[in-house]
Amino acid sequence: MTSRKLIFFCSADPREDTGAFFRAYHFANVAAGSGLEAEVRLAGSAVDVTDLATLPETEAGDLIREKISESIDAPFDVSL
């Protein structure tokens, strides 16, 4: 049997495009919740999201902080 992993790649700047992070974490959560192996892969400026203070103090920034917090114990990987 072939094993496959869904990788949600994000290279957006977290100060400018929170939507890309929201989608990556959201779909990784959905995939993992369905029993599929998933990973969020952060590259370039996206690695700055590991410091949640880089996110804007806006509703969108708060939503991605919440999505990342929900993902801490989720059954998927996040790689840099």
DOTOR-50066 format. One record per residue (C-alpha): chain; residue number from 1; residue in three letters; x negated, y negated, z negated. Coordinates in Angstrom, 3 decimals, always signed. Layout:
<sites>
+--------+------+--------+----------+----------+----------+
! fidren ! mifi ! drengu !        u !        v !        w !
+--------+------+--------+----------+----------+----------+
!      A !  NUM !    ALA !        X !        Y !        Z !
...
+--------+------+--------+----------+----------+----------+
</sites>
This chain:
<sites>
+--------+------+--------+----------+----------+----------+
! fidren ! mifi ! drengu !        u !        v !        w !
+--------+------+--------+----------+----------+----------+
!      A !    1 !    MET !   +0.000 !   +0.000 !   +0.000 !
!      A !    2 !    THR !   -1.301 !   -3.440 !   +0.922 !
!      A !    3 !    SER !   -1.411 !   -6.027 !   -1.840 !
!      A !    4 !    ARG !   -0.956 !   -9.689 !   -0.942 !
!      A !    5 !    LYS !   -1.232 !  -12.899 !   -2.905 !
!      A !    6 !    LEU !   +0.616 !  -16.112 !   -2.167 !
!      A !    7 !    ILE !   -1.799 !  -19.033 !   -2.427 !
!      A !    8 !    PHE !   -0.383 !  -22.522 !   -2.745 !
!      A !    9 !    PHE !   -3.236 !  -24.820 !   -1.716 !
!      A !   10 !    CYS !   -3.319 !  -28.449 !   -2.789 !
!      A !   11 !    SER !   -5.941 !  -31.064 !   -1.997 !
!      A !   12 !    ALA !   -3.877 !  -34.201 !   -2.642 !
!      A !   13 !    ASP !   -5.041 !  -37.064 !   -4.824 !
!      A !   14 !    PRO !   -2.936 !  -36.767 !   -8.014 !
!      A !   15 !    ARG !   -2.847 !  -40.545 !   -8.403 !
!      A !   16 !    GLU !   -1.092 !  -40.893 !   -5.033 !
!      A !   17 !    ASP !   +0.826 !  -37.707 !   -4.183 !
!      A !   18 !    THR !   +2.431 !  -35.947 !   -7.141 !
!      A !   19 !    GLY !   +4.905 !  -34.197 !   -4.843 !
!      A !   20 !    ALA !   +2.236 !  -31.861 !   -3.481 !
!      A !   21 !    PHE !   +1.382 !  -30.694 !   -7.010 !
!      A !   22 !    PHE !   +5.020 !  -30.305 !   -7.978 !
!      A !   23 !    ARG !   +5.671 !  -28.089 !   -4.934 !
!      A !   24 !    ALA !   +2.546 !  -25.961 !   -5.466 !
!      A !   25 !    TYR !   +3.313 !  -25.291 !   -9.139 !
!      A !   26 !    HIS !   +7.042 !  -24.883 !   -8.506 !
!      A !   27 !    PHE !   +6.646 !  -22.288 !   -5.759 !
!      A !   28 !    ALA !   +3.918 !  -20.414 !   -7.650 !
!      A !   29 !    ASN !   +6.317 !  -20.176 !  -10.609 !
!      A !   30 !    VAL !   +9.131 !  -18.975 !   -8.344 !
!      A !   31 !    ALA !   +6.875 !  -16.384 !   -6.686 !
!      A !   32 !    ALA !   +5.496 !  -15.111 !   -9.991 !
!      A !   33 !    GLY !   +9.001 !  -14.985 !  -11.436 !
!      A !   34 !    SER !   +9.989 !  -12.762 !   -8.504 !
!      A !   35 !    GLY !   +7.138 !  -10.377 !   -9.239 !
!      A !   36 !    LEU !   +4.821 !  -11.586 !   -6.473 !
!      A !   37 !    GLU !   +1.158 !  -12.320 !   -7.081 !
!      A !   38 !    ALA !   +0.569 !  -16.069 !   -6.751 !
!      A !   39 !    GLU !   -2.120 !  -18.682 !   -7.201 !
!      A !   40 !    VAL !   -2.344 !  -22.471 !   -7.133 !
!      A !   41 !    ARG !   -5.647 !  -23.456 !   -5.572 !
!      A !   42 !    LEU !   -6.841 !  -27.025 !   -6.166 !
!      A !   43 !    ALA !   -9.561 !  -28.589 !   -3.998 !
!      A !   44 !    GLY !  -11.121 !  -31.983 !   -3.440 !
!      A !   45 !    SER !   -9.384 !  -34.789 !   -5.307 !
!      A !   46 !    ALA !   -6.734 !  -32.343 !   -6.507 !
!      A !   47 !    VAL !   -9.037 !  -31.023 !   -9.236 !
!      A !   48 !    ASP !   -8.569 !  -34.350 !  -11.013 !
!      A !   49 !    VAL !   -5.074 !  -33.163 !  -12.003 !
!      A !   50 !    THR !   -6.759 !  -31.023 !  -14.665 !
!      A !   51 !    ASP !   -6.908 !  -34.314 !  -16.581 !
!      A !   52 !    LEU !   -3.197 !  -35.103 !  -16.807 !
!      A !   53 !    ALA !   -4.051 !  -38.717 !  -17.646 !
!      A !   54 !    THR !   -4.937 !  -39.253 !  -13.961 !
!      A !   55 !    LEU !   -1.276 !  -38.856 !  -13.015 !
!      A !   56 !    PRO !   +0.678 !  -42.091 !  -12.676 !
!      A !   57 !    GLU !   +2.899 !  -43.214 !  -15.548 !
!      A !   58 !    THR !   +6.018 !  -42.791 !  -13.440 !
!      A !   59 !    GLU !   +8.960 !  -40.407 !  -13.333 !
!      A !   60 !    ALA !   +7.135 !  -38.386 !  -10.653 !
!      A !   61 !    GLY !   +4.000 !  -38.214 !  -12.823 !
!      A !   62 !    ASP !   +6.092 !  -37.058 !  -15.776 !
!      A !   63 !    LEU !   +7.765 !  -34.367 !  -13.655 !
!      A !   64 !    ILE !   +4.441 !  -32.866 !  -12.578 !
!      A !   65 !    ARG !   +3.129 !  -32.986 !  -16.167 !
!      A !   66 !    GLU !   +6.244 !  -31.052 !  -17.183 !
!      A !   67 !    LYS !   +5.820 !  -28.552 !  -14.311 !
!      A !   68 !    ILE !   +2.165 !  -27.953 !  -15.219 !
!      A !   69 !    SER !   +3.077 !  -27.504 !  -18.898 !
!      A !   70 !    GLU !   +5.737 !  -24.937 !  -17.947 !
!      A !   71 !    SER !   +3.079 !  -23.083 !  -15.968 !
!      A !   72 !    ILE !   +0.521 !  -22.679 !  -18.757 !
!      A !   73 !    ASP !   +1.762 !  -19.212 !  -19.740 !
!      A !   74 !    ALA !   +3.062 !  -18.323 !  -16.281 !
!      A !   75 !    PRO !   +1.775 !  -15.143 !  -14.635 !
!      A !   76 !    PHE !   -0.207 !  -16.834 !  -11.853 !
!      A !   77 !    ASP !   -3.727 !  -18.142 !  -11.431 !
!      A !   78 !    VAL !   -4.901 !  -21.702 !  -10.957 !
!      A !   79 !    SER !   -8.322 !  -22.023 !   -9.370 !
!      A !   80 !    LEU !  -10.559 !  -24.993 !   -8.620 !
+--------+------+--------+----------+----------+----------+
</sites>
